[in-house]
């Protein structure tokens, strides 16, 4: 009976870890969307603060492969990861980025005690203010570690699958800001 309870406890812990890792990865992508759908995010610096709350202090962010090595490179530690995101959002592009959304698929999460790895394929449409757009796809191989009872990202690693232009004006209707999660935006029961 004790062996069965131990096995059952282990299986529940793995399922709970997978669920928390799934939520962390989804929130990370959610915070990277434009416009940012999380209510109350006051700007890109605030967005970066919220993203970094998901990271371990010693995390390493990596873009790998022939396309992402040169474009994204490697950032070790929260300060350098912050600088990576600040460069991305501080660059005032002309035309401005008005829409992007992250879609995750092909999920695999592997938990081993207090460590885990997750793999996904990510697809992301981008739309600029002048109507031009592109579709980007990447493979993600991310590592996580449980610290003080909470799972954190220790290594996001991304590799380009493809980048393709989208037809001009591919998205005709899109919001300038997101109200999805605003208090009072969902009617009560």
C-alpha positions in Angstrom: 0.0 0.0 0.0 2.8 2.4 0.8 4.5 1.8 -2.6 1.2 2.5 -4.3 0.7 5.8 -2.4 4.3 6.8 -3.1 3.8 6.1 -6.8 0.5 8.0 -6.9 2.0 11.0 -5.1 4.9 11.0 -7.6 2.4 10.9 -10.5 0.4 13.8 -9.1 3.5 15.8 -8.5 4.6 15.3 -12.2 1.1 16.3 -13.4 1.1 19.4 -11.2 4.6 20.3 -12.4 3.5 19.9 -16.1 0.5 22.1 -15.5 2.5 24.9 -13.8 5.2 24.8 -16.6 2.4 24.9 -19.2 1.0 28.0 -17.5 4.4 29.7 -17.2 5.2 29.1 -20.9 1.8 30.3 -22.0 2.0 33.5 -19.8 5.5 34.2 -21.1 4.1 34.1 -24.7 1.0 36.1 -23.6 3.2 38.8 -22.2 5.2 38.9 -25.5 2.0 39.5 -27.6 1.2 42.9 -29.1 -0.9 44.5 -28.0 -0.2 42.9 -24.6 -3.4 41.4 -23.4 -2.6 41.3 -19.7 -4.6 44.1 -18.1 -2.7 46.8 -16.2 0.6 46.4 -18.0 1.7 50.1 -18.2 4.4 49.8 -20.8 7.2 47.7 -22.2 9.4 48.2 -19.0 6.5 46.8 -16.9 6.0 44.0 -19.4 9.7 43.1 -19.1 9.5 43.1 -15.3 6.6 40.7 -15.5 8.4 38.4 -17.9 11.5 38.4 -15.7 9.4 37.3 -12.7 9.1 34.0 -14.6 12.9 33.5 -14.8 15.5 32.1 -12.4 18.3 34.5 -11.5 20.9 32.4 -13.4 18.7 31.8 -16.5 20.3 31.8 -20.0 18.3 33.0 -23.0 19.5 31.6 -26.3 18.7 32.0 -30.0 20.5 29.2 -31.9 21.0 28.0 -35.4 22.0 29.7 -38.6 19.2 32.4 -38.4 18.9 33.1 -34.7 22.6 33.0 -33.7 23.1 36.3 -35.3 19.7 37.8 -34.6 19.2 36.9 -31.0 22.5 35.4 -29.6 22.9 34.5 -26.0 22.1 36.4 -22.8 23.2 35.0 -19.4 21.6 36.2 -16.2 18.5 38.4 -15.6 20.3 41.7 -16.3 21.4 40.6 -19.7 18.0 39.0 -20.5 16.4 42.3 -19.5 18.7 44.1 -21.9 17.8 41.6 -24.6 14.1 42.4 -24.2 14.7 46.1 -23.8 16.6 46.2 -27.1 13.7 44.4 -28.8 10.9 46.6 -27.5 12.9 49.9 -27.3 13.7 49.7 -31.0 11.2 52.1 -32.5 10.5 50.5 -35.8 9.2 52.3 -38.8 6.8 51.0 -39.5 5.7 50.2 -36.0 4.7 46.6 -34.9 0.9 46.8 -34.3 0.1 43.1 -33.9 1.8 39.8 -33.0 0.4 36.7 -31.4 2.2 33.6 -30.2 0.6 30.2 -30.9 2.2 27.1 -29.3 1.8 23.5 -30.5 3.4 20.1 -30.4 4.0 20.3 -26.7 6.2 17.9 -24.8 7.1 18.4 -21.1 9.5 16.1 -19.3 9.7 16.4 -15.5 12.6 14.9 -13.5 12.3 15.8 -9.9 12.9 19.6 -9.5 14.0 20.0 -13.1 12.1 19.9 -16.4 12.4 20.5 -20.1 9.7 21.5 -22.5 9.6 21.5 -26.2 7.1 23.4 -28.4 6.7 24.7 -31.9 5.7 28.3 -32.0 4.0 30.2 -34.8 3.7 34.0 -34.7 2.1 36.4 -37.2 3.5 39.9 -37.2 1.6 42.9 -38.6 3.2 46.4 -39.1 1.5 49.8 -39.3 2.0 50.0 -43.0 0.1 46.7 -43.6 3.1 44.5 -44.3 3.4 41.3 -42.3 5.4 38.1 -41.8 4.8 34.7 -40.3 7.6 33.4 -38.1 7.9 29.8 -36.7 10.4 28.5 -34.2 11.2 25.4 -32.2 11.5 26.0 -28.5 13.5 23.8 -26.1 13.2 25.4 -22.6 14.4 24.3 -19.2 12.8 24.9 -15.9 13.7 24.4 -12.2 11.7 24.3 -9.1 12.9 27.0 -6.6 11.3 27.8 -3.3 8.1 25.8 -4.3 7.8 27.6 -7.6 8.8 26.6 -11.2 11.0 29.1 -13.0 12.4 29.3 -16.5 16.2 28.6 -16.5 16.8 28.3 -20.2 14.6 29.5 -23.1 16.2 28.2 -26.3 14.8 29.0 -29.7 15.7 28.0 -33.3 14.1 29.3 -36.4 11.9 27.0 -38.5 10.9 29.6 -41.1 10.1 33.2 -41.7 7.7 34.0 -44.6 6.1 37.3 -45.8 2.4 37.6 -45.4 0.2 39.3 -48.1 -0.3 43.0 -47.5 -3.2 43.8 -45.2 -3.5 40.1 -44.2 -5.3 41.2 -41.0 -8.0 43.8 -41.6 -9.4 44.2 -38.1 -7.2 44.2 -35.0 -7.3 46.2 -31.7 -5.0 49.0 -30.8 -5.1 47.8 -27.2 -6.4 44.7 -25.4 -9.3 44.9 -23.0 -9.8 41.1 -22.7 -8.7 40.9 -19.1 -9.9 44.3 -17.8 -11.8 44.2 -14.6 -15.5 44.3 -15.4 -15.0 43.2 -19.0 -16.5 39.8 -18.2 -20.2 39.9 -17.1 -20.9 38.2 -13.8 -22.8 35.0 -13.4 
